[in-house]
């Protein structure tokens, strides 16, 4: 039935579909290749921020390996997140039930809570900040690498400087 279906007496319908697909792919490829031409790179306005990270419980040897001046990174994305300007290391925050069933704070020997504050340059965003195209805001959980330590923490504060 389609054997004799020819357009203009020489091209059949299947040949026409293949030719149109090839031309379409060529046009699409040319547009993609030229998409970056004529664009001017504009650096977004960065501002200085203090960012705070907090964890309730980490081994003491990890907490006491931290130093002011250590570089801070999002370990999962390898995004630089500033330099440590302040450290607060206290007893771990552990919640357990007492003999009456009430939830009470208790100790965990060998563990500490840690708050790291770092100074960094970032682009302000209405949901927090952007660093290298990655958005960060208060409550964001991530693995933080500071100096030789890697700790799973949450962003507990963002404060614009000046």
Phi, psi and omega in degrees: 000314180273354182300320184262006181281093182241142174262137180057018176080354184232328185249129177271171187296320180297317177300319181296318179298317180295317180296316179297320179296318180294316179296318178299317179295321179295317179295316179298315180297319179295321179294320179292320181294323182269000187300326183273352182291140174082000179271144177250126180288129179240122178283128178293156180288113177267152178226162179273138180223154162261131176239135180245139177240144182220142169221143183281335191207119175211151180300144181302320182297331177283317181296316185278000172274349180285146180222146170297135183100348177296144172286145181242135180225150164284107187296328181287327183248356183056042180263125178293133183233032172099199183231138181297124177250340181206144177231139172229115180241121182226183177300147178300150178255103182238136179244126179224165176273138175273186184295344179261002179087005178278143177278124182227153177283139180221173181272165169216099183304138178088002181233154180223160167264149184224135168237125178249132172245132180231154175254133181211164172260132181208165177267122178295143181220150183294348174257008182140243179225162175236135176229117179057036179084359179257132180269139177225141178212170180299131182100346180296130178260138181198161173274119182258129173254117178232116185061234181267358184260144171236123186225136174281119187224172172241147173286120184254351179193147172225126181225122177288136180266127177072000000 
